[in-house]
Amino acid sequence: MKRIVALSLLLLLALLLAACGAPAADSGAAADSGESASSAAPDAGEVASRQLRVSFSWPTFIDPAVGSDFSSGSALVNLYDTLVFPNPDGTISPWLAESWETSDDGLTWTFHLRQDVQFHDGSNLTASDVAYSFNRLQTIGEGYGYMFSGVDGANAVDDYTVEFTLAEPSGLFLPSLVRLYILNEDLVRANTAAEGSYGDNGDFGKDWLLTNDAGSGPYKVANFQLEEFLLMEKFDGWWGDFVENAPDQVRFIATTEAATVRTLMSNGELEISDQWQSINALENLGELEGVEIAALPSFTEFYFMLNTRLAPLDDVHCRRAMAYAFDYDTAVSLEWPGTQQSQGPVPRALGGHNPDVMTFSMDLDKAAEELAQCQYADELDQYPVEIHWISEVPDEEKFALLFQANMAEIGIPVEVVSTPWLSVVENTSAQETSPHIVTIYVSADLPEAGPILKQRYHSDTAATWSQNEWLLDEELDAAIDDSLTTIDQAERFAKYAEIQDQIAEEAPSLFIYDQVQKHAYQDYVDWPAVSGDASPLNGYFLYAANIGVHQ
């Protein structure tokens, strides 16, 4: 086995706290063989001298108001620019915004933009584009839209000054702007269908943005074949700086199939693997000449999401019985060395994580005590539980099977169901179609606990893939909203801790482990993530402008 590159989670946490996080797991149509995957190869005229090719799960949404999972986030950071940029230590730097100031009451933020930024079509980026991008994101309300629910709106003061008005002061508004990707307003309007769900804005350009970009980022869409590949090429008019030997083309290939990934990697046709390869597959990849394995810290937690509106999981005692009956030690042993059991609903690497939160461990006596208090205790055979695992992430099946075996010990019948990612996204969008349990990886969108608490348990995000719990708890919603508007960090973190305690007691999820993100990569790739020089925020590990390819 070749050497394994790993970073210290404790070091990352220290950096974050000093400065003061699928993916979610995403997946989709996987190629069945090396031959089918290579069908995504460019035409002869498209071949670049320097390529970065990455295997990916599906689907990938490149509309900034829609995409938010790992695949989509990795595409968005390359296609679009933001007002500020995340640093590896958890801080942010000016980006499209050169400077900014706030009003005394903290409700008005004014940003002054660079004046040398061009969109991919050659037009200039202005404050109107920023205001349009924000208002579009907030109106559509998908993707990262949940992060800006406390903002009343944005407007252009002049060509290079944009103003945001907040309903309440927020300590997270500024870092949240790393998720506001700026669109070319004129281009989107020119490609907006008149018929749609957004009144005078028709479809808001959503159909066109399914396969096209309207950004100013370091790369632009060259070819996007849904369920096959996304091909991006370097934008020579980008205002920023590429590292030496940055790729001329970046190709996301839609496959996580182990044999295909191995074939591509061994043939030198893949630079970085997806993160969903099994332990055995990674070990095999690590034996290939010139291939290394990177084990990277992340802001990601692996959960079993329990539908609290569906019997028997609508009874907290049944949920707590499950939480006590699960074998966490065995689950962690099935993962990469160094993986740790989760402590509550927030990854421990995030600022504001509560290290004292009540943490379940396997205890069959306590499981039996809880089950005896469940209203369904005498008729469990009438309420079989389905656990859906993501079929494009093979390793998830073993955790579902472990759960099935553990639940059998306390008399809860469980059926294990393999489900494609796209079906999970569709099913969890409505309470009526959400299954009993979904296994899921969810990544924090900011390096603090608050945003992932809202993403996972707030009513505003209930009808999304990142929440199958359907808590719909107004008091919890109010507590989360209050914490996010608290300016003082110590006070904000204390509120986060109380919320984590409340959620843990309700056991709406099984908190399995904090993920170590694993990739195979070619040793001719100078990948900043391996040395800790890339932000662990979802997507930024694959910011291609900073990746050197020395083929």
KOLPAGU-720082 format. One line per 3 residues: their letters; for each residue z, y, x of C-alpha. Coordinates in steps of 0.001 Angstrom, whole numbers, padded with zeros to 6 digits, m for minus. Layout:
BEGIN
A) Z Y X ~ ...
# end
This chain:
BEGIN
MKR) 000000 000000 000000 ~ m000869 003446 001320 ~ 001827 006072 001581
IVA) 003029 007626 m001677 ~ 003331 011397 m001816 ~ 006302 012523 m003933
LSL) 008041 015850 m004519 ~ 011713 016353 m005237 ~ 012584 017033 m008848
LLL) 015902 018455 m007706 ~ 014147 020931 m005414 ~ 011880 021990 m008256
LAL) 014858 022518 m010559 ~ 016618 024602 m007921 ~ 013566 026796 m007512
LLA) 013223 027288 m011251 ~ 016859 028198 m011711 ~ 016713 030594 m008782
ACG) 013690 032267 m010309 ~ 015104 032476 m013771 ~ 007799 022308 m017746
APA) m000672 012911 m022909 ~ 001305 015882 m021795 ~ 001601 015431 m023714
ADS) m000229 012426 m023581 ~ m003769 012910 m024612 ~ m006452 010302 m024832
GAA) m009679 009302 m026449 ~ m012884 007361 m026134 ~ m012837 005487 m022843
ADS) m015910 004125 m021119 ~ m016094 000362 m021048 ~ m017520 m000052 m017570
GES) m018445 001754 m014402 ~ m022031 001843 m015614 ~ m021172 003579 m018874
ASS) m018950 006099 m017105 ~ m021685 006945 m014615 ~ m023978 007776 m017513
AAP) m022163 011108 m017423 ~ m023740 011828 m014035 ~ m025701 015101 m013807
DAG) m029456 015260 m013679 ~ m030925 015553 m010207 ~ m031276 019286 m010595
EVA) m027567 019602 m011448 ~ m026135 017809 m008417 ~ m023828 020107 m006476
SRQ) m023041 019946 m002763 ~ m019331 019800 m003501 ~ m017900 018147 m006601
LRV) m014438 017542 m008019 ~ m014559 014645 m010472 ~ m011508 013731 m012540
SFS) m011079 010895 m015020 ~ m009648 012113 m018300 ~ m008469 011047 m021693
WPT) m010024 012381 m024872 ~ m010387 014603 m026874 ~ m010647 017838 m024864
FID) m010569 021112 m026791 ~ m011837 024143 m024851 ~ m011219 026670 m027621
PAV) m008196 028735 m026436 ~ m006885 028875 m030011 ~ m007026 025077 m030427
GSD) m006417 023191 m027170 ~ m002925 022585 m025784 ~ m002671 018981 m024566
FSS) m003046 017950 m020896 ~ m006804 017472 m020944 ~ m007446 020671 m022897
GSA) m004954 022698 m020873 ~ m006589 021620 m017614 ~ m009980 022785 m018900
LVN) m008689 026093 m020283 ~ m007080 027206 m017014 ~ m010441 026838 m015263
LYD) m012611 028464 m017926 ~ m010434 031440 m018862 ~ m008298 034115 m017249
TLV) m004908 035295 m018480 ~ m002962 038536 m018123 ~ m000416 036912 m015791
FPN) m000482 033770 m013631 ~ 002256 031132 m013083 ~ 003575 030504 m009573
PDG) 004937 027207 m008205 ~ 008502 028582 m008163 ~ 008517 029407 m011874
TIS) 007824 033132 m011482 ~ 004664 034910 m012616 ~ 002239 037261 m010875
PWL) m000082 039992 m012185 ~ m003534 038622 m012944 ~ m005907 040410 m015328
AES) m003045 042848 m015901 ~ m002386 044887 m012761 ~ 000809 046408 m014167
WET) 002804 046796 m017371 ~ 005771 048573 m018871 ~ 008014 048161 m021897
SDD) 009590 050580 m024328 ~ 013343 051175 m024234 ~ 013861 048999 m027298
GLT) 011811 046146 m025808 ~ 009420 046056 m028767 ~ 006328 047614 m027203
WTF) 004623 046177 m024121 ~ 001746 048069 m022512 ~ m000575 046368 m020019
HLR) m003057 048026 m017673 ~ m006067 045831 m016892 ~ m008236 045318 m013854
QDV) m011574 047062 m014254 ~ m013693 044647 m012187 ~ m013599 041557 m014412
QFH) m016814 040068 m015791 ~ m017267 037404 m018404 ~ m019563 034481 m017684
DGS) m022432 036275 m019448 ~ m022064 039284 m017125 ~ m020422 041671 m019608
NLT) m017229 043534 m018726 ~ m013819 042407 m019942 ~ m011921 045171 m021753
ASD) m008727 045710 m023702 ~ m010576 045051 m026949 ~ m011257 041495 m025767
VAY) m007555 040987 m025073 ~ m006501 042265 m028494 ~ m009180 040163 m030206
SFN) m008121 037019 m028297 ~ m004482 037489 m029232 ~ m005090 038264 m032893
RLQ) m007509 035329 m033159 ~ m004966 032937 m031609 ~ m002222 034161 m033908
TIG) m004417 033980 m037021 ~ m005663 030457 m036326 ~ m002118 029383 m035432
EGY) m003084 026232 m033534 ~ m002754 025323 m029853 ~ m000406 027740 m028120
GYM) m000238 030037 m031146 ~ 003336 028968 m031923 ~ 004502 030780 m028772
FSG) 003683 034194 m030234 ~ 005200 033981 m033704 ~ 007520 036905 m032927
VDG) 004690 039295 m032026 ~ 003365 041609 m034742 ~ 000000 042233 m033100
ANA) m002072 043672 m030265 ~ m004409 046654 m030087 ~ m006590 048342 m027479
VDD) m005291 051804 m026532 ~ m008387 052469 m024424 ~ m010918 050335 m022528
YTV) m008367 049070 m020008 ~ m005018 049471 m021751 ~ m003721 047011 m024332
EFT) m000505 047273 m026315 ~ 001544 044495 m027921 ~ 004117 045131 m030636
LAE) 006984 042664 m031027 ~ 009039 042127 m034157 ~ 012112 041509 m031984
PSG) 012844 041732 m028260 ~ 012030 038525 m026398 ~ 012911 037264 m022956
LFL) 009963 034872 m023073 ~ 007127 037138 m024184 ~ 005914 037997 m020680
PSL) 005810 034423 m019282 ~ 004232 033256 m022560 ~ 001160 035305 m021661
VRL) 000104 032576 m019207 ~ m001125 030864 m022410 ~ m003138 033793 m023777
YIL) m006652 032980 m022564 ~ m008989 035963 m022887 ~ m012213 035485 m024862
NED) m015417 037519 m024821 ~ m015116 039148 m028245 ~ m018806 040077 m028606
LVR) m019980 036600 m027615 ~ m017621 034837 m030030 ~ m018534 037176 m032878
ANT) m022231 036574 m032193 ~ m021619 032835 m032540 ~ m019301 032914 m035556
AAE) m020421 031079 m038675 ~ m020187 033214 m041812 ~ m018673 030362 m043798
GSY) m015197 029334 m042749 ~ m011456 029387 m043360 ~ m010749 032871 m042020
GDN) m012139 035290 m044584 ~ m014301 037988 m043017 ~ m014035 036147 m039696
GDF) m015804 033077 m041086 ~ m015020 030101 m038858 ~ m013854 032453 m036053
GKD) m016381 030807 m033741 ~ m014485 027493 m033732 ~ m017586 025344 m034148
WLL) m019418 027056 m031291 ~ m016356 027007 m029019 ~ m016091 023264 m029446
TND) m018665 022842 m026665 ~ m019148 026367 m025257 ~ m016913 028799 m023430
AGS) m016573 032580 m023656 ~ m014373 033112 m020638 ~ m014152 034927 m017328
GPY) m012424 032185 m015347 ~ m013481 030661 m012025 ~ m015607 028011 m013742
KVA) m017947 028003 m016724 ~ m019291 025261 m018965 ~ m022548 023827 m017673
NFQ) m022748 020812 m019988 ~ m020313 019360 m022484 ~ m021113 015989 m024013
LEE) m018308 015186 m026421 ~ m016537 011895 m025724 ~ m018483 011555 m022436
FLL) m017832 014393 m019990 ~ m017206 018088 m019490 ~ m019177 019595 m016606
MEK) m018085 022995 m015281 ~ m019753 024954 m012501 ~ m018439 027670 m010232
FDG) m018798 031212 m011597 ~ m020049 033299 m008682 ~ m019204 036511 m010524
WWG) m015499 035669 m010726 ~ m013273 038510 m009551 ~ m010733 036204 m007880
DFV) m010754 034258 m004620 ~ m011786 030636 m004236 ~ m010164 028591 m001483
ENA) m012444 027383 001270 ~ m014415 024341 000092 ~ m013573 024880 m003578
PDQ) m015833 022616 m005651 ~ m019189 023889 m006852 ~ m018852 021653 m009890
VRF) m015879 020173 m011730 ~ m016487 017161 m013931 ~ m013944 015713 m016355
IAT) m015084 012166 m017145 ~ m013832 010739 m020433 ~ m012338 007433 m019376
TEA) m008921 006020 m018587 ~ m010189 002429 m018422 ~ m008668 000921 m015275
ATV) m011702 m001074 m014085 ~ m013982 001940 m014518 ~ m011602 004234 m012650
RTL) m011292 001746 m009787 ~ m015070 001342 m009528 ~ m015653 005096 m009495
MSN) m012867 005673 m006989 ~ m014023 002915 m004634 ~ m017614 004231 m004759
GEL) m016499 007766 m003915 ~ m017613 008976 m007358 ~ m014142 010110 m008480
EIS) m011796 012456 m006616 ~ m008691 012395 m008855 ~ m007672 009813 m011437
DQW) m006132 010505 m014809 ~ m002346 010264 m015074 ~ m002395 007387 m017559
QSI) m003148 004521 m015175 ~ m000667 001646 m015302 ~ 001691 000936 m012409
NAL) m000384 m002097 m011413 ~ m003610 m000110 m011584 ~ m002148 002611 m009361
ENL) m000928 000065 m006842 ~ m004423 m001416 m006713 ~ m006003 001999 m006333
GEL) m003614 002773 m003493 ~ m005040 m000182 m001551 ~ m008502 001395 m001454
EGV) m009585 002973 001814 ~ m009003 006713 001782 ~ m007117 006737 m001540
EIA) m003584 008116 m001830 ~ m001111 008069 m004732 ~ 000571 011333 m005740
ALP) 003824 011197 m007710 ~ 004350 014730 m008960 ~ 007319 016292 m010753
SFT) 006547 017541 m014221 ~ 008004 019264 m017249 ~ 007147 016204 m019345
EFY) 009327 013835 m021347 ~ 008431 010509 m022949 ~ 009700 010243 m026523
FML) 009655 007892 m029474 ~ 009153 010335 m032362 ~ 010975 009056 m035464
NTR) 009688 010196 m038853 ~ 012886 011417 m040505 ~ 011195 011613 m043918
LAP) 010191 007954 m044084 ~ 012583 005119 m044996 ~ 014566 003706 m043305
LDD) 014397 006481 m040705 ~ 015432 009097 m043245 ~ 018999 007838 m042765
VHC) 020607 009216 m039598 ~ 022696 006057 m039185 ~ 019580 003899 m038968
RRA) 018168 006270 m036349 ~ 021381 006230 m034347 ~ 021519 002436 m034576
MAY) 018050 002312 m033034 ~ 019081 004771 m030321 ~ 022047 002544 m029375
AFD) 020034 m000685 m029545 ~ 017268 000406 m027153 ~ 017404 m000844 m023554
YDT) 016849 002349 m021556 ~ 017590 000739 m018192 ~ 014806 m001793 m018654
AVS) 012451 000919 m019913 ~ 013041 003043 m016810 ~ 012585 000008 m014558
LEW) 009087 m000438 m016009 ~ 008083 002993 m014735 ~ 007331 004453 m011319
PGT) 010186 004325 m008756 ~ 012348 007416 m009028 ~ 011896 007807 m012793
QQS) 015106 008784 m014622 ~ 016267 008284 m018199 ~ 015998 011469 m020217
QGP) 019123 013447 m021011 ~ 018497 014675 m024536 ~ 015442 016374 m026016
VPR) 014573 018589 m023014 ~ 013260 017477 m019589 ~ 016002 017986 m017015
ALG) 013706 020033 m014725 ~ 013556 022898 m017230 ~ 015733 025973 m017052
GHN) 018316 025800 m019831 ~ 018514 022002 m019908 ~ 021968 020858 m021063
PDV) 023274 018307 m018517 ~ 026258 017562 m020765 ~ 024259 016683 m023869
MTF) 025229 013426 m025587 ~ 023003 010714 m024133 ~ 022504 007322 m025770
SMD) 022747 004098 m023792 ~ 022324 000528 m024932 ~ 025452 m000555 m026828
LDK) 024896 m003228 m029458 ~ 028419 m002879 m030849 ~ 027874 000815 m031581
AAE) 024412 m000020 m032930 ~ 025985 m002462 m035384 ~ 028597 000119 m036437
ELA) 025911 002700 m037157 ~ 023683 000206 m038950 ~ 026532 m000817 m041241
QCQ) 026668 002801 m042487 ~ 022927 002966 m043169 ~ 021982 002881 m046841
YAD) 019248 000325 m046059 ~ 021518 m002052 m044121 ~ 021303 m004862 m046701
ELD) 017566 m004626 m047292 ~ 016014 m003925 m043893 ~ 013452 m006667 m044442
QYP) 011949 m004493 m047188 ~ 011411 m001589 m044779 ~ 009449 m002832 m041767
VEI) 009023 m000129 m039153 ~ 005710 000554 m037426 ~ 005666 001939 m033894
HWI) 002296 003398 m032912 ~ 001439 003557 m029215 ~ m001572 005386 m027767
SEV) m004256 002799 m027104 ~ m005835 004771 m024256 ~ m002538 004706 m022336
PDE) m002021 000957 m021746 ~ 001441 001294 m020230 ~ 002813 002571 m023536
EKF) 002428 m000865 m025116 ~ 005157 m002419 m022974 ~ 007665 000182 m024171
ALL) 006690 m000467 m027785 ~ 007124 m004213 m027263 ~ 010516 m003647 m025640
FQA) 011530 m001589 m028670 ~ 010362 m004364 m030993 ~ 012444 m006947 m029122
NMA) 015528 m004708 m029022 ~ 015365 m003937 m032736 ~ 015072 m007636 m033566
EIG) 018543 m008060 m032051 ~ 020038 m005873 m034799 ~ 017810 m007116 m037620
IPV) 015278 m004269 m037879 ~ 011720 m005648 m038234 ~ 009171 m003748 m036138
EVV) 005394 m003953 m036045 ~ 003629 m002715 m032912 ~ 000379 m000850 m033643
STP) m002243 000226 m031106 ~ m003669 003572 m032252 ~ m006400 005740 m030678
WLS) m005212 009198 m029696 ~ m007591 010981 m032031 ~ m006162 008986 m034953
VVE) m002634 009949 m033908 ~ m003647 013618 m033901 ~ m005142 013266 m037374
NTS) m002287 011205 m038828 ~ 000513 013447 m037585 ~ m001151 016547 m039046
AQE) 000236 015674 m042493 ~ 003573 014297 m043607 ~ 001879 011825 m045973
TSP) m000019 010100 m043144 ~ 002543 010280 m040338 ~ 003731 006795 m039283
HIV) 007330 005678 m038736 ~ 007280 006112 m034954 ~ 004809 007476 m032409
TIY) 005218 007144 m028652 ~ 004320 010427 m026976 ~ 004457 012421 m023765
VSA) 005088 016122 m024361 ~ 004934 018762 m021629 ~ 006725 022092 m021734
DLP) 004351 025053 m021945 ~ 006807 027278 m020044 ~ 009509 026415 m017462
EAG) 012334 026905 m019979 ~ 013904 024729 m022641 ~ 013263 027062 m025574
PIL) 009501 026661 m025989 ~ 009631 022866 m025933 ~ 012479 022913 m028471
KQR) 010235 024935 m030756 ~ 007184 022806 m030008 ~ 009063 019593 m030754
YHS) 011471 020406 m033593 ~ 010642 023700 m035335 ~ 009071 023641 m038803
DTA) 006230 025870 m037548 ~ 004938 022986 m035407 ~ 005677 020101 m037776
ATW) 002026 019437 m038627 ~ 000955 018875 m035020 ~ 000611 015916 m032678
SQN) 003704 017040 m030739 ~ 006076 016472 m033681 ~ 006191 013377 m035841
EWL) 009869 013951 m036714 ~ 009343 016328 m039665 ~ 012879 017713 m039483
LDE) 011988 020804 m041563 ~ 015500 022149 m041009 ~ 015755 025867 m041775
ELD) 019085 026254 m039967 ~ 017681 024605 m036851 ~ 014567 026807 m037103
AAI) 016756 029906 m037255 ~ 018787 028780 m034245 ~ 015657 028147 m032182
DDS) 014139 031489 m033180 ~ 017385 033282 m032359 ~ 017568 031699 m028905
LTT) 013999 032711 m028099 ~ 014728 036359 m028901 ~ 017852 036486 m026714
IDQ) 017167 038661 m023676 ~ 020182 037739 m021535 ~ 019353 034509 m019716
AER) 022876 033070 m019582 ~ 023349 033703 m023294 ~ 019896 032256 m024050
FAK) 020626 029110 m022036 ~ 023956 028661 m023830 ~ 022150 028752 m027156
YAE) 019624 026217 m025881 ~ 022522 023918 m024956 ~ 023984 024050 m028477
IQD) 020610 023269 m030019 ~ 020170 020271 m027740 ~ 023586 018966 m028816
QIA) 022645 019339 m032479 ~ 019328 017532 m032056 ~ 020868 014703 m030034
EEA) 023461 014090 m032750 ~ 020719 013859 m035390 ~ 018756 011345 m033248
PSL) 015304 012325 m034579 ~ 013777 010879 m031423 ~ 014514 008333 m028759
FIY) 014611 010211 m025455 ~ 013185 007647 m023044 ~ 012499 009151 m019602
DQV) 011392 012245 m017733 ~ 007891 011566 m016489 ~ 006804 011467 m012895
QKH) 003129 012404 m013139 ~ 001035 009929 m011154 ~ m002542 010226 m009901
AYQ) m004718 008441 m007378 ~ m006779 010860 m005280 ~ m009184 010801 m002365
DYV) m007717 011892 000970 ~ m010602 014332 001512 ~ m009223 016453 m001342
DWP) m006891 019279 m000322 ~ m004801 019261 m003506 ~ m002049 021927 m003636
AVS) m000078 019997 m006275 ~ 000728 017324 m003684 ~ 002466 019821 m001387
GDA) 004244 021663 m004193 ~ 001903 024668 m004082 ~ 000799 024525 m007722
SPL) 002662 025359 m010905 ~ 003853 022247 m012780 ~ 002923 023925 m016060
NGY) 000550 021818 m018121 ~ m002994 022166 m016724 ~ m002312 024093 m013543
FLY) m002142 021033 m011271 ~ m005939 020920 m011704 ~ m006732 024604 m011148
AAN) m009952 023936 m009243 ~ m010316 027371 m007597 ~ m007371 026391 m005371
IGV) m008478 022808 m004620 ~ m010505 022105 m001482 ~ m012974 019226 m001357
HQ) m013787 018214 002232 ~ m016426 015556 001634
# end
